[in-house]
């Protein structure tokens, strides 16, 4: 038998040890099925036939049978308490915080809506630059070229843009 840093290597275990988890799982499933069927029969023996049907008529049921049925049927109302208190609060939190505030608020403003608003402002201001005169366009082009050529002088990059342009 070989021992590794994580324990025992599974390839060196006998076959019975390898199949043991599967056998225990099948035995547990079979036992739960048998207990479920025998428990229903025990409830019927307590004369819970009317309680187990859709019509609630406890006339022939014993007191113990009715109390046991009520105890097991209601599950102590954990699901009702959970569904009435935690679930709506979680849904409200998810809607107001994550959806409205984060998704519709911050992400929309910083993302698509913000870009649209900024572009609309830029276009409105650029509308006044376009006068239709050729010398205005030539001066804008000349200013852009001067900016691109002087950009490496003021930037911290080591590769000048002139090399990339030329």
Residue, then its C-alpha position, 0 to 999 in steps of 0.5 A: x500500500x502506497x501512502x502519498x502526501x494526501x493520504x492513501x492512493x486510491x488505486x492501491x485500495x482493495x475493490x471492496x473499499x472502493x465500492x463501499x460509498x456506492x453500497x452505503x448510498x444504495x442502502x441509505x436510499x433503500x432504507x429511506x424508501x422502506x421507512x417512508x412506506x412503513x411510516x405511512x402504514x403506521x400513520x394509517x394504523x393510527x386511524x389517520x385515513x381521513x386526515x391523509x385524504x383531501x377532506x379533513x374529517x378527524x371523526x375516526x382519528x385518535x388524538x395521538x394520530x391527529x397531533x402526530x399528523x399536525x406536527x409532521x405536516x406543518x413542518x413547524x412553519x419554517x418554510x412559511x416564516x422563511x417565505x414571508x420574511x426573508x424572501x421578500x426582503x431579499x427580493x426588495x434588496x435585490x431589486x432596489x440595490x443591485x438592479x436600480x442602484x447599481x445596474x440602472x444607476x451607476x453602470x448605466x451612467x458610467x456606461x452607455x448612457x454616460x457615453x451618450x450624454x458626453x457625446x451629445x455635449x461634444x457634438x453640440x459644441x463641435x457644431x459651432x466649429x463647423x462654419x463651412x469656411x475652408x480656412x477654419x478646417x485647415x486651421x483645425x487640421x494644422x492644430x491636430x497635426x501640431x498636437x500629435x507631433x508635440x505629444x511625445x515631448x510632454x508624455x512619459x512614454x519612451x517610444x516617440x510617436x514620430x517613429x510610428x508616424x514616419 
